[in-house]
Amino acid sequence: MKGIVSVIVVLMTFPLLAQKGEEFQPGCELPFDQIAVHQDFDDVCGVAGDGTKAPLLLQNRVKNNFCATGDPVLFTFTSFKKLQALVEKPTVLGLKYNEPASRHDRQNIAYTTTEGETVGEGGVVTFAAFIEEAHFADTDKGEGVNCKLSGPENNDIHIALAQRANESDECKSVTAEMTPHFRPPVWTEKTLNDISRPVRITGQLFFDASHHPCSGAKRPNPKRLSSWEIHPVYNIEVCKKATLVSCKADDDEAWESLDAFMNPGKTVIKEDPEESN
């Protein structure tokens, strides 16, 4: 995992138009293609979601980016803290920030890990933690990225990731988001909340300028330690052991896919639609 991660940004080449009522086109093979399931939602909400403000529509496109490439960079809770501290420097963004009119400065805010890997928004990261809690978010009114449609089937699963099992302070958590687009059946709120072992989350590193972290007595919702998220989730795995010490994020042998964990012995083979005709 050495070197600088290649970040492919395909988001700025499209017009910033809301796409409610349009088909979602990811622009690449889905990272979880073998277990992806086409949802009704995918036919009615495009990559820009819904709205009228250009910065939010641009941010929606980043949230819906399944096309980040490169070897995953190993991230820790310290990584998210240091990246947040970098953002909050007066010479970078400072403490007060909102959705930008351009994502270029976010891509240029890059963090170099202790392993010498450099990554910013649009890079792929992998991260080991416990699930503190998971829930379908914004199910009453929906949110712009999901075309403001209500219901769990049309909205993200918000995952708070903790350094310790049974952590009670969500201000210490890192956020990951599972989008509803092509969401596999096993990726559910109940499944996630029933996992007591560490999980390994892999996905796009994303700066959510719509939310700020807890600071001092300020505990905004949703609570978090950093505005940086893993969003969208590309893969989720469950550790074969029970502690983070035994579940190193860079030890592939320690992990199995969530699908395999929930369906032991099952082999996932996705048919090619053209071959079945």
MOURWO-V592525 format. One record per residue. RES is the residue in one letter. OMEGA is omega in whole degrees, -180 to 180 (999 if undefined). BURIAL is # if it has 9 or more other C-alpha atoms within 8 Angstrom, else .. D_FIRST is the distance of its C-alpha to the first C-alpha in Angstrom with 1 decimal. Layout:
BEGIN
RES,OMEGA,BURIAL,D_FIRST / RES,OMEGA,BURIAL,D_FIRST
END
This chain:
BEGIN
M,-177,.,0.0 / K,173,.,3.8 / G,-179,.,6.8 / I,-178,.,9.0 / V,176,#,8.8 / S,180,.,11.9 / V,180,#,14.5 / I,180,#,17.4 / V,-179,.,20.5 / V,-167,.,23.4 / L,-174,#,25.4 / M,-176,.,27.6 / T,-178,.,29.2 / F,175,.,31.3 / P,-178,.,34.5 / L,179,.,34.4 / L,174,.,36.7 / A,-175,#,36.9 / Q,174,#,36.8 / K,-178,#,38.7 / G,180,.,40.4 / E,180,#,38.0 / E,176,#,35.6 / F,178,#,31.9 / Q,-174,.,29.9 / P,179,#,26.1 / G,180,.,25.7 / C,174,.,23.0 / E,-179,.,22.6 / L,179,#,21.9 / P,-180,.,18.6 / F,-173,.,21.0 / D,-175,.,23.5 / Q,-179,.,24.5 / I,-179,.,25.9 / A,177,#,26.8 / V,177,.,30.5 / H,-179,.,32.5 / Q,174,#,34.3 / D,-180,.,37.6 / F,-176,#,35.8 / D,-179,#,33.7 / D,-171,#,36.9 / V,-178,#,38.2 / C,-178,#,35.3 / G,-172,#,33.3 / V,-180,#,30.0 / A,-179,#,31.9 / G,-177,#,33.7 / D,179,#,37.1 / G,-179,#,38.5 / T,-177,.,40.1 / K,-176,.,38.0 / A,180,.,35.6 / P,179,#,32.9 / L,178,#,32.8 / L,177,#,32.7 / L,178,#,29.8 / Q,177,#,27.9 / N,180,#,28.8 / R,178,#,27.2 / V,179,#,23.9 / K,-177,#,24.3 / N,-178,#,24.9 / N,176,#,21.9 / F,-168,#,20.4 / C,176,#,18.9 / A,-176,#,15.7 / T,180,#,13.0 / G,177,#,9.4 / D,-180,.,6.4 / P,176,#,7.3 / V,-180,#,6.5 / L,179,#,7.9 / F,177,#,11.5 / T,175,.,14.5 / F,178,.,18.2 / T,179,.,18.0 / S,-179,#,15.5 / F,179,#,18.1 / K,-177,#,20.9 / K,178,#,19.6 / L,176,#,18.9 / Q,179,#,22.4 / A,178,.,23.9 / L,180,#,22.6 / V,-173,#,24.2 / E,175,#,27.4 / K,-179,#,28.0 / P,-179,.,31.3 / T,179,.,29.9 / V,177,.,27.3 / L,-176,#,28.8 / G,-177,#,30.7 / L,-178,.,31.8 / K,179,.,33.6 / Y,176,.,31.7 / N,-175,.,32.2 / E,-176,#,31.0 / P,176,.,30.6 / A,177,.,32.3 / S,178,.,29.1 / R,-175,#,25.5 / H,-179,.,24.5 / D,178,.,24.6 / R,179,#,22.3 / Q,-180,#,19.7 / N,174,.,20.2 / I,-173,#,19.8 / A,-179,#,16.2 / Y,177,#,14.6 / T,-177,#,12.2 / T,178,#,10.7 / T,176,.,11.4 / E,177,.,7.9 / G,179,.,8.8 / E,-178,#,7.2 / T,-176,#,10.3 / V,175,#,11.6 / G,180,#,15.2 / E,-179,#,17.5 / G,174,#,16.6 / G,179,#,12.8 / V,179,#,11.3 / V,175,#,10.6 / T,-164,#,11.1 / F,-180,#,13.6 / A,-178,#,15.9 / A,171,#,19.5 / F,173,#,23.1 / I,177,#,25.1 / E,174,#,27.9 / E,178,#,29.6 / A,179,#,29.3 / H,171,.,32.0 / F,-174,#,33.0 / A,172,#,33.3 / D,-175,#,36.1 / T,-179,#,38.0 / D,-176,.,41.4 / K,-177,.,41.1 / G,175,#,37.6 / E,-172,#,35.4 / G,-178,#,35.1 / V,179,#,31.8 / N,174,#,33.4 / C,176,#,36.7 / K,177,#,38.4 / L,-178,#,39.1 / S,176,#,40.0 / G,-178,#,39.2 / P,-177,#,36.1 / E,-177,.,35.5 / N,-174,#,35.1 / N,-177,#,32.9 / D,165,#,29.5 / I,179,#,28.7 / H,-178,#,27.8 / I,174,#,25.6 / A,-175,#,25.8 / L,-172,#,23.0 / A,180,#,23.9 / Q,-178,#,22.7 / R,175,.,25.7 / A,178,#,27.7 / N,174,.,30.9 / E,-177,#,29.9 / S,-177,.,32.9 / D,-177,.,31.9 / E,176,#,30.0 / C,178,#,29.6 / K,-172,.,26.8 / S,171,#,24.9 / V,-176,#,22.1 / T,168,#,23.0 / A,-178,#,21.7 / E,171,#,23.9 / M,-180,#,24.6 / T,178,#,26.7 / P,-177,#,29.7 / H,177,#,28.8 / F,-173,#,28.6 / R,178,#,27.9 / P,-177,.,27.9 / P,-177,.,30.9 / V,179,.,29.1 / W,-178,#,27.4 / T,176,.,30.4 / E,-178,#,31.4 / K,179,.,33.1 / T,-178,#,30.3 / L,-178,#,27.9 / N,179,#,30.5 / D,-178,.,31.3 / I,180,.,27.9 / S,179,#,28.2 / R,174,#,24.9 / P,176,#,21.5 / V,173,#,19.7 / R,-178,#,16.2 / I,176,#,16.3 / T,-180,#,14.0 / G,-178,#,15.3 / Q,171,#,15.9 / L,-173,#,16.0 / F,177,#,19.7 / F,-178,#,22.2 / D,-177,#,25.4 / A,179,#,28.0 / S,-176,.,30.8 / H,179,#,30.0 / H,-179,#,29.9 / P,173,#,28.7 / C,179,#,31.2 / S,-178,.,32.6 / G,179,.,35.4 / A,-180,.,38.1 / K,-179,.,36.7 / R,-178,#,35.2 / P,177,#,34.9 / N,-5,.,34.2 / P,-176,.,31.8 / K,-177,#,30.8 / R,177,#,27.2 / L,-178,#,25.5 / S,174,#,23.7 / S,177,#,24.5 / W,-176,#,20.8 / E,163,#,20.3 / I,-170,#,18.2 / H,1,#,20.6 / P,175,#,21.0 / V,177,#,19.4 / Y,-178,#,17.8 / N,174,#,17.6 / I,-179,#,18.9 / E,-179,#,18.7 / V,-179,#,21.0 / C,179,#,20.3 / K,179,#,22.5 / K,-167,#,23.5 / A,-175,#,25.1 / T,178,.,23.4 / L,178,#,20.2 / V,-180,.,20.2 / S,-173,.,20.1 / C,-180,#,17.6 / K,-176,#,14.2 / A,-179,#,11.9 / D,179,.,9.1 / D,-176,.,12.0 / D,-178,.,12.7 / E,-176,.,16.1 / A,-169,#,17.3 / W,170,#,17.5 / E,-178,#,19.8 / S,177,#,20.5 / L,180,#,23.2 / D,179,.,25.3 / A,179,#,25.2 / F,-178,#,25.9 / M,-179,.,28.9 / N,-176,.,30.1 / P,178,.,29.6 / G,-178,.,30.3 / K,175,.,30.1 / T,-178,.,28.4 / V,176,.,27.5 / I,-178,.,28.6 / K,-178,.,29.2 / E,172,.,32.0 / D,-178,.,32.1 / P,-179,.,35.0 / E,-179,.,36.3 / E,-177,.,36.5 / S,180,.,38.5 / N,999,.,41.1
END
